[in-house]
Amino acid sequence: MYIINQSYVGEECVFEFAMCLDCREKINAQLSEKSRVAMFDFIHDHADMESRQSELGINSETDAYIEQCITCSKQRSESPGYTLGAMFSGGHLLKGPFPMLICCECEAKMAETISDETRDIWDKFIAEHFPGPPSEAHLPTHRKALLI
Protein backbone atom coordinates (compact mmCIF):
# COMPACT_ATOMS: atom_id res chain seq x y z
CA MET A 1 0.00 0.00 0.00
CA TYR A 2 1.14 3.52 -0.70
CA ILE A 3 -0.04 7.11 -0.91
CA ILE A 4 0.26 9.55 -3.77
CA ASN A 5 0.17 13.30 -3.23
CA GLN A 6 -0.11 15.85 -6.00
CA SER A 7 0.09 19.61 -5.49
CA TYR A 8 -1.55 21.82 -8.09
CA VAL A 9 -1.42 25.46 -8.99
CA GLY A 10 -4.43 26.02 -11.19
CA GLU A 11 -4.65 22.92 -13.34
CA GLU A 12 -0.89 22.28 -13.39
CA CYS A 13 0.62 19.62 -11.16
CA VAL A 14 3.75 21.26 -9.70
CA PHE A 15 4.79 18.54 -7.25
CA GLU A 16 4.01 14.85 -6.96
CA PHE A 17 5.29 11.92 -4.96
CA ALA A 18 4.40 8.39 -4.00
CA MET A 19 5.31 6.96 -0.61
CA CYS A 20 4.85 3.50 0.85
CA LEU A 21 3.07 3.29 4.18
CA ASP A 22 6.24 2.16 5.98
CA CYS A 23 8.07 5.30 4.85
CA ARG A 24 5.05 7.44 5.70
CA GLU A 25 5.10 6.03 9.24
CA LYS A 26 8.86 6.67 9.54
CA ILE A 27 8.37 10.31 8.53
CA ASN A 28 5.39 10.72 10.87
CA ALA A 29 7.39 9.22 13.74
CA GLN A 30 9.98 11.98 13.29
CA LEU A 31 7.42 14.76 13.55
CA SER A 32 6.97 16.51 16.84
CA GLU A 33 4.11 15.34 19.02
CA LYS A 34 2.76 18.90 18.96
CA SER A 35 2.58 18.85 15.16
CA ARG A 36 0.99 15.40 14.96
CA VAL A 37 -1.70 16.48 17.43
CA ALA A 38 -2.20 19.83 15.67
CA MET A 39 -2.66 18.20 12.25
CA PHE A 40 -5.05 15.59 13.65
CA ASP A 41 -7.01 18.31 15.47
CA PHE A 42 -7.16 20.49 12.35
CA ILE A 43 -8.70 17.68 10.29
CA HIS A 44 -10.95 16.57 13.17
CA ASP A 45 -12.18 20.14 13.78
CA HIS A 46 -12.72 21.07 10.13
CA ALA A 47 -13.67 17.87 8.29
CA ASP A 48 -16.71 15.74 8.99
CA MET A 49 -15.22 12.40 8.04
CA GLU A 50 -18.25 10.40 9.22
CA SER A 51 -20.63 12.36 7.00
CA ARG A 52 -18.20 12.13 4.12
CA GLN A 53 -17.92 8.36 4.56
CA SER A 54 -21.68 7.85 4.74
CA GLU A 55 -22.32 10.22 1.81
CA LEU A 56 -19.62 8.89 -0.51
CA GLY A 57 -19.10 5.34 0.76
CA ILE A 58 -16.67 3.38 -1.37
CA ASN A 59 -18.66 3.27 -4.59
CA SER A 60 -18.84 6.94 -5.59
CA GLU A 61 -17.09 8.20 -8.68
CA THR A 62 -13.55 9.37 -7.91
CA ASP A 63 -14.36 12.96 -8.88
CA ALA A 64 -16.96 13.12 -6.09
CA TYR A 65 -14.19 12.70 -3.51
CA ILE A 66 -12.03 15.49 -4.92
CA GLU A 67 -14.48 18.10 -6.14
CA GLN A 68 -14.18 20.18 -2.98
CA CYS A 69 -11.84 20.83 -0.06
CA ILE A 70 -12.24 18.29 2.71
CA THR A 71 -12.03 20.99 5.39
CA CYS A 72 -13.81 24.09 4.03
CA SER A 73 -15.84 22.64 1.13
CA LYS A 74 -14.45 25.18 -1.37
CA GLN A 75 -14.90 23.85 -4.88
CA ARG A 76 -11.71 22.69 -6.57
CA SER A 77 -12.46 24.97 -9.52
CA GLU A 78 -12.57 28.00 -7.19
CA SER A 79 -9.23 27.37 -5.51
CA PRO A 80 -6.01 28.78 -6.97
CA GLY A 81 -4.18 25.72 -5.69
CA TYR A 82 -4.79 22.47 -3.88
CA THR A 83 -3.26 19.14 -2.93
CA LEU A 84 -4.75 15.76 -3.72
CA GLY A 85 -4.02 12.73 -1.57
CA ALA A 86 -4.91 9.16 -2.42
CA MET A 87 -4.14 5.69 -1.10
CA PHE A 88 -3.49 2.68 -3.30
CA SER A 89 -3.04 -1.03 -2.95
CA GLY A 90 -1.07 -2.17 -5.96
CA GLY A 91 -2.73 -0.42 -8.87
CA HIS A 92 -6.10 -0.03 -7.13
CA LEU A 93 -7.34 3.25 -5.69
CA LEU A 94 -8.76 2.71 -2.20
CA LYS A 95 -11.85 4.73 -1.45
CA GLY A 96 -13.04 5.74 1.98
CA PRO A 97 -11.43 8.74 3.62
CA PHE A 98 -9.22 8.95 0.52
CA PRO A 99 -8.97 10.27 -2.08
CA MET A 100 -9.20 13.79 -0.70
CA LEU A 101 -8.48 17.35 -1.66
CA ILE A 102 -7.32 20.19 0.58
CA CYS A 103 -7.27 23.71 -0.84
CA CYS A 104 -4.16 25.87 -0.56
CA GLU A 105 -5.84 28.19 1.96
CA CYS A 106 -6.66 25.33 4.35
CA GLU A 107 -3.27 23.76 3.75
CA ALA A 108 -1.68 27.08 4.77
CA LYS A 109 -3.83 27.22 7.92
CA MET A 110 -2.81 23.69 8.83
CA ALA A 111 0.85 24.52 8.15
CA GLU A 112 0.62 27.39 10.65
CA THR A 113 -0.05 24.84 13.40
CA ILE A 114 3.10 22.77 12.94
CA SER A 115 6.35 23.24 14.80
CA ASP A 116 9.63 24.50 13.39
CA GLU A 117 11.06 21.04 14.12
CA THR A 118 8.44 19.46 11.86
CA ARG A 119 9.06 22.06 9.15
CA ASP A 120 12.76 21.22 9.25
CA ILE A 121 12.06 17.47 8.96
CA TRP A 122 9.78 18.04 5.97
CA ASP A 123 12.25 20.41 4.29
CA LYS A 124 15.04 17.85 4.80
CA PHE A 125 12.84 15.11 3.29
CA ILE A 126 12.15 17.30 0.24
CA ALA A 127 15.81 18.25 -0.19
CA GLU A 128 17.02 14.64 0.11
CA HIS A 129 14.46 13.05 -2.20
CA PHE A 130 13.66 15.71 -4.77
CA PRO A 131 16.69 17.31 -6.39
CA GLY A 132 14.01 19.17 -8.22
CA PRO A 133 13.52 21.57 -11.03
CA PRO A 134 15.60 24.65 -11.74
CA SER A 135 16.18 27.06 -8.88
CA GLU A 136 13.46 29.46 -10.02
CA ALA A 137 10.81 26.85 -9.18
CA HIS A 138 9.57 26.66 -5.61
CA LEU A 139 8.95 23.24 -4.10
CA PRO A 140 6.27 23.12 -1.43
CA THR A 141 8.61 23.27 1.55
CA HIS A 142 7.12 24.34 4.85
CA ARG A 143 3.85 22.73 3.76
CA LYS A 144 2.49 19.54 5.23
CA ALA A 145 1.53 17.45 2.23
CA LEU A 146 -1.32 15.33 3.53
CA LEU A 147 0.75 12.76 5.33
CA ILE A 148 -2.12 12.37 7.74
Secondary structure, DSSP 4 states (H G I P E B T S, - for coil): -EEEEEEEETTEEEEEEEEEHHHHHHHHHHS-HHHHHHHHHHHHHH--HHHHHHHHTTTS-HHHHSSB-TTT--BGGG-SEEEEEEEEETTEEE-SS-SEEEEHHHHHHHHTTS-HHHHHHHHHHHHHH---S-TTS---TTS--S--
